[in-house]
Amino acid sequence: MVEYKRTPTKLTEDEMDIQSLQIPCKGYEIAADWYDGDTQNNDVLLVLVGYSSNKSNYRQLVSAIVEKSGTSALVIDYTGHGESPYDLQELSPAQNFLEVVTAYDWLADNHPEKAINVMGTSYGGFMGIELTKYRSPEKLVLRAPAIYSPDTFYTKWKDMELAEIRHGYRADPKNFVKHPLLARAAKYQGETYVLTHELDEDCPKASTTPIAEAFNAETWEAKGFVHGLGRSTFTDEQLEEYQDKIVEWLHR
């Protein structure tokens, strides 16, 4: 079993207790939050955050999923994010992906009796897609998934043209006809659910539709939502529906 450091974190009375972890990764450690679910539940959820986000931003959504479904969940801060070390601009997606694989393997080692599901948001969705090349999650939830040109995987973020990627590269469906990640998606043996946001300009339908089609995924669109959940305007009922769509699909 993989060793790790764990300290309890007490949140407000309206939130559940979350345990803070430090997961070893090739000479350094990444920060993670562990949400305890129902011990009788036989799966666990690995949550992969977006490029400009961190694990603390996911507490409301993940707490709701854990409470409603009973699943336990692990949310990680890649290096350059949240409480993990290093300067993001000096890193590449390849290093963050190593951390994703490490977190997945930590779950497999520490919870061998559980099926592992993965939920990735935006950049985390890209990481989840990449993960299907090397690991076999039972289910894959992609929330407003991002995708990048294959030749940027080892490019430092400081050298990325993010505006061009978001509004140029992803806006042209021709870029995904022979994209290697999507070309091999049919080999993934699990189930995939793609949630898109109606007003998303960072990950438009021109890029998310090819992802959904490549994975033969079930889909649902959140009406009125922009790319980031935190930047979207919605009612309590819309947020409840959003949470329930994920929970119902994971545990149908």
VENQUI-V673869 format. One record per residue. N is the residue number from 1. RES is the residue in one small letter. OMEGA is omega as a letter, one per 40 degrees, with the letter a starting at -180 (NA if undefined). Layout:
n->N res->RES omega->OMEGA
n->N res->RES omega->OMEGA
//
This chain:
n->1 res->m omega->a
n->2 res->v omega->i
n->3 res->e omega->i
n->4 res->y omega->i
n->5 res->k omega->a
n->6 res->r omega->i
n->7 res->t omega->a
n->8 res->p omega->i
n->9 res->t omega->a
n->10 res->k omega->i
n->11 res->l omega->i
n->12 res->t omega->a
n->13 res->e omega->i
n->14 res->d omega->a
n->15 res->e omega->i
n->16 res->m omega->i
n->17 res->d omega->i
n->18 res->i omega->i
n->19 res->q omega->i
n->20 res->s omega->a
n->21 res->l omega->i
n->22 res->q omega->a
n->23 res->i omega->a
n->24 res->p omega->a
n->25 res->c omega->i
n->26 res->k omega->i
n->27 res->g omega->i
n->28 res->y omega->a
n->29 res->e omega->i
n->30 res->i omega->i
n->31 res->a omega->i
n->32 res->a omega->i
n->33 res->d omega->i
n->34 res->w omega->i
n->35 res->y omega->i
n->36 res->d omega->i
n->37 res->g omega->i
n->38 res->d omega->a
n->39 res->t omega->i
n->40 res->q omega->i
n->41 res->n omega->a
n->42 res->n omega->i
n->43 res->d omega->a
n->44 res->v omega->a
n->45 res->l omega->i
n->46 res->l omega->a
n->47 res->v omega->a
n->48 res->l omega->a
n->49 res->v omega->i
n->50 res->g omega->a
n->51 res->y omega->a
n->52 res->s omega->a
n->53 res->s omega->i
n->54 res->n omega->a
n->55 res->k omega->a
n->56 res->s omega->i
n->57 res->n omega->a
n->58 res->y omega->a
n->59 res->r omega->a
n->60 res->q omega->a
n->61 res->l omega->a
n->62 res->v omega->i
n->63 res->s omega->i
n->64 res->a omega->i
n->65 res->i omega->i
n->66 res->v omega->a
n->67 res->e omega->a
n->68 res->k omega->a
n->69 res->s omega->a
n->70 res->g omega->i
n->71 res->t omega->i
n->72 res->s omega->a
n->73 res->a omega->i
n->74 res->l omega->i
n->75 res->v omega->a
n->76 res->i omega->i
n->77 res->d omega->i
n->78 res->y omega->i
n->79 res->t omega->a
n->80 res->g omega->a
n->81 res->h omega->i
n->82 res->g omega->a
n->83 res->e omega->i
n->84 res->s omega->a
n->85 res->p omega->i
n->86 res->y omega->a
n->87 res->d omega->a
n->88 res->l omega->a
n->89 res->q omega->i
n->90 res->e omega->a
n->91 res->l omega->i
n->92 res->s omega->i
n->93 res->p omega->a
n->94 res->a omega->i
n->95 res->q omega->i
n->96 res->n omega->a
n->97 res->f omega->i
n->98 res->l omega->i
n->99 res->e omega->i
n->100 res->v omega->i
n->101 res->v omega->i
n->102 res->t omega->i
n->103 res->a omega->i
n->104 res->y omega->a
n->105 res->d omega->i
n->106 res->w omega->i
n->107 res->l omega->a
n->108 res->a omega->a
n->109 res->d omega->a
n->110 res->n omega->i
n->111 res->h omega->a
n->112 res->p omega->a
n->113 res->e omega->a
n->114 res->k omega->i
n->115 res->a omega->a
n->116 res->i omega->i
n->117 res->n omega->a
n->118 res->v omega->i
n->119 res->m omega->a
n->120 res->g omega->a
n->121 res->t omega->i
n->122 res->s omega->i
n->123 res->y omega->i
n->124 res->g omega->i
n->125 res->g omega->i
n->126 res->f omega->i
n->127 res->m omega->i
n->128 res->g omega->i
n->129 res->i omega->i
n->130 res->e omega->a
n->131 res->l omega->a
n->132 res->t omega->i
n->133 res->k omega->a
n->134 res->y omega->i
n->135 res->r omega->a
n->136 res->s omega->i
n->137 res->p omega->a
n->138 res->e omega->a
n->139 res->k omega->a
n->140 res->l omega->i
n->141 res->v omega->a
n->142 res->l omega->i
n->143 res->r omega->a
n->144 res->a omega->a
n->145 res->p omega->i
n->146 res->a omega->i
n->147 res->i omega->a
n->148 res->y omega->i
n->149 res->s omega->a
n->150 res->p omega->a
n->151 res->d omega->i
n->152 res->t omega->a
n->153 res->f omega->a
n->154 res->y omega->i
n->155 res->t omega->i
n->156 res->k omega->a
n->157 res->w omega->a
n->158 res->k omega->i
n->159 res->d omega->i
n->160 res->m omega->i
n->161 res->e omega->a
n->162 res->l omega->i
n->163 res->a omega->i
n->164 res->e omega->i
n->165 res->i omega->a
n->166 res->r omega->a
n->167 res->h omega->i
n->168 res->g omega->a
n->169 res->y omega->a
n->170 res->r omega->a
n->171 res->a omega->a
n->172 res->d omega->a
n->173 res->p omega->a
n->174 res->k omega->a
n->175 res->n omega->a
n->176 res->f omega->a
n->177 res->v omega->a
n->178 res->k omega->i
n->179 res->h omega->a
n->180 res->p omega->i
n->181 res->l omega->a
n->182 res->l omega->i
n->183 res->a omega->a
n->184 res->r omega->a
n->185 res->a omega->a
n->186 res->a omega->i
n->187 res->k omega->i
n->188 res->y omega->a
n->189 res->q omega->a
n->190 res->g omega->i
n->191 res->e omega->a
n->192 res->t omega->i
n->193 res->y omega->a
n->194 res->v omega->i
n->195 res->l omega->i
n->196 res->t omega->i
n->197 res->h omega->a
n->198 res->e omega->a
n->199 res->l omega->a
n->200 res->d omega->i
n->201 res->e omega->i
n->202 res->d omega->i
n->203 res->c omega->a
n->204 res->p omega->a
n->205 res->k omega->i
n->206 res->a omega->i
n->207 res->s omega->a
n->208 res->t omega->i
n->209 res->t omega->i
n->210 res->p omega->i
n->211 res->i omega->a
n->212 res->a omega->a
n->213 res->e omega->a
n->214 res->a omega->a
n->215 res->f omega->a
n->216 res->n omega->a
n->217 res->a omega->i
n->218 res->e omega->a
n->219 res->t omega->i
n->220 res->w omega->a
n->221 res->e omega->i
n->222 res->a omega->a
n->223 res->k omega->i
n->224 res->g omega->a
n->225 res->f omega->i
n->226 res->v omega->a
n->227 res->h omega->a
n->228 res->g omega->i
n->229 res->l omega->a
n->230 res->g omega->i
n->231 res->r omega->a
n->232 res->s omega->i
n->233 res->t omega->a
n->234 res->f omega->i
n->235 res->t omega->i
n->236 res->d omega->a
n->237 res->e omega->i
n->238 res->q omega->i
n->239 res->l omega->i
n->240 res->e omega->i
n->241 res->e omega->i
n->242 res->y omega->i
n->243 res->q omega->a
n->244 res->d omega->i
n->245 res->k omega->i
n->246 res->i omega->a
n->247 res->v omega->a
n->248 res->e omega->a
n->249 res->w omega->a
n->250 res->l omega->a
n->251 res->h omega->i
n->252 res->r omega->NA
//
